[in-house]
Amino acid sequence: MTRLIVAAGGGGDAVAAAMLHAALYGDEHQAVILTYAWDRLLVDPLPGPRRPADFTGLQRLTPAVWAVPAQARPIAPAGSTLPRLAAELPHTFALLDPYQGAEGLTHQLEDLVSRLEPESIDLLDVGGDILARGDEPTLKSPLADALTLAACCQVNAPVRLLVAGPGLDGELLPEDLATALGPVIHTFTASDAGVISPVLEWHPSEATALLVATARGVRGTCEIRDAGLPVSLTDESPTVHEVDLDEAISRNQLARAIMATTHLDEAEAYSREICGYSEIDYERNKALWLKEQQPTKLEPAAVWAQLDQFESEARARGVTHTTFRRITEALNFSGLQRDDLRQLLINSRPEQYDVPLWRIPDAT
């Protein structure tokens, strides 16, 4: 028996897919997780998603789809979290290549379904921005989700759309999602979270980190991303909702527009037209800025002074938690210094490590 889970946005969605599989399907045969190699710039300094030609050591699953095994490596300067995920999680990670647009993704998905004949196909999105109309002011990254949604709507097989952690990506407000979400099919628990908690010791996903934190009982307001977006951590946060696929496509104007695209550039053009921007443009601009950024030396005394100031200001904003990515960027360190900074903080102030988040202490 094979389960196929499509990670709508790549990145943390692929990690959450492993938790979903364990929670819903238990110890049966492991899943094939179909995902983009599209990591944050602190992992991959090249903007946009990677394609099979950007790796060595891939294994062909079907004529149109490649698997990323533990021994695979991205070709420098590209980076990818997928080989390490394959090494640490008991699943097959298959590569979505969006460079042939939604039609290419549909072909890849159909090829995989034909070869695997999976028992089920789940399309998983953490946060729910796959349900965006495209004009929401808080929306930041609609393109990846729209491409997978467009492909899944065209494949000749039943696909179940699942939204986990509504609002946890900071892109749509809970009230924007409320009318579209279907029934709750599962609420993640601390036991569920244990499956992927070790991965989040190094993986930079913020939305999936928040999903795990709320499954472990963390509540409050968490600040994420370089922009410091506030996200509410509530009893609704660790839930998984089923969503009608037709309802999703009727809401998502970008997904409808790109269904016939045959190149990523076409899809990007539609994103600029409908949403006013392309997230890959944002990555291109940020990559140039990061290249010009002068590295800051990690001096513990300076770190504590900066951190105390950041925590004081965050506390005044009503923030109770934050992510290590947010701290790294707020303190003007590079993404390459994130792990060292994280270890410094956890080793020195373990009482503030609210796994996998950093707790903002009460004023003393």
C-alpha positions in Angstrom: 0.0 0.0 0.0 1.4 3.4 -1.0 0.2 6.8 0.2 1.0 9.9 -2.0 1.2 13.2 -0.2 1.8 16.4 -2.3 3.5 19.1 -0.3 1.7 22.2 -1.7 4.5 24.7 -1.1 7.5 22.6 -0.6 9.8 23.4 2.3 8.1 22.9 5.6 5.0 21.3 4.0 7.2 18.3 3.1 8.2 18.0 6.8 4.6 18.3 7.9 3.6 15.6 5.4 5.6 13.1 7.4 3.8 14.1 10.6 0.4 13.8 8.8 1.3 10.4 7.4 2.1 9.1 10.9 -1.0 10.6 12.4 -3.5 9.4 9.8 -2.0 6.2 8.5 0.3 5.0 11.3 2.9 2.3 10.7 1.7 1.1 7.3 4.0 1.3 4.3 5.7 4.7 4.1 4.6 7.6 1.9 5.9 9.1 -1.3 6.1 12.8 -0.6 6.0 14.9 -3.8 7.6 18.3 -3.1 9.5 21.2 -4.6 13.1 21.8 -3.9 12.4 25.4 -3.0 14.1 26.4 0.2 14.6 29.8 1.9 17.7 31.8 0.8 19.5 30.9 4.1 19.6 27.3 2.7 19.7 27.9 -1.0 21.2 31.2 -2.1 19.7 30.9 -5.6 16.2 32.4 -6.1 13.3 30.1 -7.1 12.9 26.3 -7.1 15.6 23.8 -8.1 15.1 21.3 -11.0 16.5 17.8 -11.4 19.6 19.1 -13.3 20.5 21.0 -10.1 21.3 17.7 -8.3 23.6 14.8 -8.5 22.6 11.4 -7.3 18.9 11.5 -8.0 17.0 8.2 -8.7 14.4 8.0 -11.4 11.0 6.9 -10.1 9.1 7.3 -13.4 10.0 8.7 -16.8 8.9 12.1 -15.5 9.7 12.1 -11.8 12.9 11.8 -9.8 13.4 10.8 -6.2 15.9 12.7 -4.0 17.6 10.1 -1.8 19.9 10.7 1.1 23.0 10.5 -1.1 21.8 13.1 -3.5 23.6 16.5 -3.5 22.6 19.9 -4.9 25.2 21.3 -7.3 26.9 24.3 -5.7 26.0 27.1 -5.2 22.5 25.6 -4.9 21.3 24.2 -1.6 18.5 21.9 -0.6 17.1 20.4 2.6 15.7 17.3 0.7 18.7 15.0 0.9 18.9 15.4 4.7 15.1 14.9 5.0 15.5 11.7 3.0 18.2 10.6 5.4 16.2 11.3 8.6 12.6 10.4 7.7 11.4 7.0 6.4 9.8 8.3 3.3 10.5 8.7 -0.4 10.9 12.4 -1.4 10.0 12.9 -5.1 10.8 16.1 -6.9 8.2 18.5 -8.3 9.7 20.5 -11.2 7.6 23.6 -12.0 9.7 24.8 -14.9 7.2 23.4 -17.4 4.4 25.2 -15.7 1.1 23.7 -14.4 0.9 21.4 -17.4 4.3 19.9 -16.6 3.4 19.4 -13.0 0.1 17.7 -14.0 2.1 15.3 -16.3 4.5 14.5 -13.4 1.7 13.8 -11.0 -0.2 11.7 -13.5 3.0 9.7 -14.3 3.6 9.1 -10.6 -0.1 8.1 -9.9 0.0 5.7 -12.9 3.1 4.0 -11.7 2.4 3.9 -7.9 -1.4 3.4 -8.0 -1.5 5.0 -4.5 -4.2 4.1 -2.0 -4.8 7.8 -1.4 -3.6 11.2 -2.6 -3.4 14.1 -0.2 -2.5 17.7 -1.1 -1.2 19.3 2.1 -0.8 23.0 2.8 0.3 24.3 6.2 -1.2 27.7 6.9 -3.9 27.8 4.2 -2.6 30.3 1.7 -3.5 27.8 -1.0 -7.1 29.2 -0.4 -6.0 32.8 -1.2 -8.0 34.8 -3.7 -4.8 36.7 -4.6 -5.6 40.2 -3.4 -5.1 39.7 0.3 -2.6 42.4 1.7 -0.9 39.8 3.9 -0.3 37.3 1.1 3.4 36.8 0.4 4.0 33.5 -1.5 1.0 32.4 -3.7 2.8 30.9 -6.7 4.0 27.6 -5.4 0.7 26.7 -3.9 -1.3 27.9 -6.9 0.9 25.7 -9.2 0.3 22.5 -7.2 -3.4 23.3 -6.8 -3.8 23.8 -10.6 -2.0 20.5 -11.2 -4.0 18.5 -8.7 -7.3 19.8 -10.1 -6.4 18.4 -13.5 -5.0 15.0 -12.6 -7.3 12.1 -13.4 -7.5 10.7 -9.8 -9.2 11.7 -6.6 -7.2 14.2 -4.6 -8.1 15.3 -1.0 -7.0 18.8 -0.1 -5.9 19.2 3.6 -5.1 22.5 5.3 -3.1 22.1 8.6 -2.5 24.9 11.0 -4.9 27.5 9.6 -3.2 30.9 9.6 0.2 29.7 10.9 2.2 30.9 7.9 1.1 34.5 8.6 -0.2 35.0 5.1 -4.0 34.8 5.6 -6.0 35.9 8.6 -8.2 33.3 10.3 -11.3 35.2 9.3 -10.1 35.0 5.6 -10.0 31.2 6.0 -13.1 30.5 8.1 -15.7 30.2 5.4 -13.5 27.9 3.2 -12.4 25.4 5.7 -14.2 22.1 5.9 -14.4 19.6 8.8 -11.6 18.9 11.2 -10.2 15.5 10.4 -7.4 15.5 13.0 -5.9 17.6 15.7 -2.1 17.1 16.1 -0.8 16.1 19.5 2.6 16.2 21.2 2.9 12.5 20.3 2.3 13.3 16.6 4.9 16.1 16.8 7.6 13.8 18.1 7.8 12.2 14.7 9.4 15.3 13.2 10.7 17.3 16.2 14.3 16.2 15.6 14.1 17.5 12.0 13.1 21.0 13.3 16.3 21.2 15.2 17.9 22.2 11.9 15.1 22.7 9.3 14.3 26.4 8.9 10.5 26.1 8.3 8.6 28.5 10.4 5.0 27.5 9.7 5.7 23.8 10.5 7.6 24.8 13.6 4.5 26.7 14.8 2.4 23.7 14.0 4.6 21.4 16.1 4.7 24.0 18.9 1.0 24.3 19.1 0.6 20.5 18.9 2.8 20.5 22.0 0.5 23.0 23.7 2.3 26.3 23.1 -0.2 29.2 23.0 0.4 33.0 22.5 1.5 35.3 19.7 4.6 34.3 17.6 6.5 36.7 15.5 7.9 35.2 12.2 9.8 36.1 9.1 12.0 39.1 8.4 8.9 41.3 8.4 8.0 40.2 12.0 4.5 39.0 11.1 2.5 38.3 14.3 0.7 34.9 14.3 -1.8 33.8 16.9 -1.1 30.3 18.5 -4.6 29.0 19.5 -6.4 25.8 20.1 -7.4 25.9 16.4 -3.7 26.0 15.3 -2.9 22.3 15.5 -6.0 21.2 13.5 -6.2 19.6 10.1 -9.2 20.5 7.9 -10.4 18.9 4.8 -11.3 21.4 2.1 -13.4 20.9 -1.1 -11.0 21.0 -4.0 -13.5 22.7 -6.3 -14.1 25.4 -3.6 -10.3 26.0 -3.4 -9.9 26.4 -7.2 -13.0 28.7 -7.3 -11.3 31.0 -4.7 -7.8 30.9 -6.1 -7.8 33.1 -9.1 -4.1 32.6 -9.8 -4.5 28.8 -9.8 -7.3 29.1 -12.4 -5.3 31.4 -14.6 -2.1 29.2 -14.8 -3.7 25.8 -15.5 -2.6 25.8 -19.1 0.9 27.3 -18.5 3.9 25.3 -19.9 6.7 27.4 -18.3 7.4 28.8 -14.9 7.9 32.3 -16.5 4.3 32.2 -17.7 3.0 31.4 -14.2 5.2 34.2 -12.8 3.7 36.7 -15.3 0.2 35.7 -14.1 1.2 36.1 -10.5 2.5 39.7 -11.2 -0.8 40.5 -13.0 -3.2 39.0 -10.5 -1.3 39.4 -7.2 0.9 42.4 -8.1 4.1 40.5 -7.6 6.0 37.2 -7.9 7.6 35.7 -4.8 10.6 34.7 -7.0 11.1 38.4 -7.8 11.2 39.0 -4.0 13.8 36.3 -3.7 15.9 37.7 -6.6 15.9 41.1 -4.9 16.7 39.7 -1.5 19.5 37.5 -2.8 21.2 40.6 -4.3 20.8 42.4 -0.9 22.2 39.4 1.0 25.2 39.1 -1.4 26.1 42.7 -0.5 25.6 42.3 3.2 28.7 42.4 5.3 28.9 39.4 7.8 28.6 40.3 11.5 30.8 38.5 13.9 28.9 36.4 16.5 30.2 38.0 19.7 28.1 36.7 22.7 28.2 39.9 24.7 26.9 41.9 21.7 24.3 39.2 21.0 22.8 39.4 24.5 22.6 43.2 24.3 20.9 43.0 21.0 18.6 40.2 22.1 17.5 41.9 25.2 16.6 45.0 23.2 14.7 42.9 20.6 12.8 41.0 23.4 11.9 44.2 25.1 10.4 45.6 21.9 8.7 42.3 21.0 7.2 42.2 24.5 5.8 45.7 24.0 4.1 44.4 20.8 2.4 41.6 22.8 4.7 38.9 21.4 5.2 35.8 23.5 7.3 33.7 21.1 9.4 34.0 18.0 11.4 31.8 15.6 15.1 31.5 15.3 14.9 32.7 11.8 13.2 35.9 13.0 15.9 36.4 15.7 18.7 35.8 13.2 17.4 38.4 10.8 16.3 40.9 13.5 19.8 40.8 14.9 21.3 41.3 11.5 23.1 38.0 11.2 23.3 36.0 8.0 21.4 32.8 7.5 24.6 30.9 7.7 24.9 32.0 11.3 21.5 30.8 12.3 22.5 27.4 13.7 25.4 28.9 15.8 23.1 31.6 17.1 20.5 29.1 18.0 22.9 26.9 19.9 24.3 29.9 21.8 20.8 31.0 22.9 19.6 27.5 23.8 22.7 26.6 25.7 22.7 29.8 27.7 19.0 30.2 28.3 17.4 26.8 28.0 14.4 27.9 30.0 13.4 30.1 27.1 13.5 27.2 24.5 9.8 26.4 24.1 10.5 23.6 21.6 10.9 24.5 18.7 10.3 28.2 19.4 12.0 30.8 21.5 9.9 32.2 24.3 10.0 36.0 25.0 10.3 36.2 28.8 8.0 38.4 31.0 9.4 41.7 32.0 11.6 41.5 35.2 
